[in-house]
Structures are given as C-alpha cells and as structure tokens.
Amino acid sequence: MSLIESGRIKSQYKYMKVSILEEVYKLMSRLNLMADFSEFSRFYEFVFFICRENGQKNITVSRAVMAWRLVLAGRFRLLNQWCNFIEKNQRHNISEDTWRQALAFSRCVHENLERYDPEGITLYY
C-alpha cells in the first residue's frame, strides 16, 4: 500500500496540497523509473519544481519530507532516518541544492553509513 493510498499524507500534513503528490504518484506509476537512473534523476528534479509554492525558490520542510517519502521509497535505505533527521533539525526551507544532495547521499551511503564522508557531501541548512 502506498503512502497516498494509506491516507498517511492526508492525516499527517492536512495543510499541504496533497493533490500535487497524488499527481506525482500517478506519474510515477506510468514511468519506468526503476530501470533508468537518468530518467529518475530528471523526474526527481521535476518533483522539486512542482512542489514549490507560488514561485518560491525553496520548498517547505514538510513538503520536501512528504515528497522524499514518496519518490525515494525503495531507493534509499535510510529514508526514514533521513526524513526524521530533517524534520527534527532543519530550520529553513529546502533549497534545490539540498534537494539534489539528498539524492546523491541516498545513492552513495549504505545502511550502515559505510562510504559516508562528512566532508564529502555538505548539506546546507
């Protein structure tokens, strides 16, 4: 059962426009994102842009976390820990640079944090 189908998005973040993520979910089911990483990367960047509100450069933490939970499910073993960390520690909205770095982090770090280099990927808060 997906995040959308379970109603988890609606119950956790009532103030967010869920329709955007519902459309992302529908689009994900139509694209072959598991086989082609370059296509997924383009899709991932697209998700950032459609999650922005009223032409803002950044997206809110709650919106970013919801989008990450949807688009990175099954791709990022530390997704729950990542989202919990961001919700607890992030004080500012998520920039495009941070959004991109999260994808890079999800690809290069293993569940046991092997290959994690705190000097290698810098997330800007």
C-alpha positions, 0 to 999 in steps of 0.5 A: 500500500502506498503512502497516498493510498494509506491516507498517511499524507492526508492525516499527517500534513492536512495543510499541504496540497496533497493533490500535487503528490497524488499527481506525482504518484500517478506519474510515477506509476506510468514511468519506468523509473526503476530501470533508468537512473537518468530518467529518475534523476530528471523526474526527481528534479521535476518533483522539486519544481512542482512542489514549490509554492507560488514561485518560491525558490525553496520548498517547505520542510514538510513538503520536501519530507512528504515528497522524499517519502514518496519518490525515494521509497525503495531507493534509499535505505535510510529514508526514514532516518533521513526524513526524521533527521530533517524534520527534527533539525532543519530550520529553513526551507529546502533549497534545490541544492539540498534537494539534489544532495539528498539524492546523491547521499541516498545513492552513495551511503549504505545502511550502515553509513559505510562510504559516508564522508562528512566532508564529502557531501555538505548539506546546507541548512 
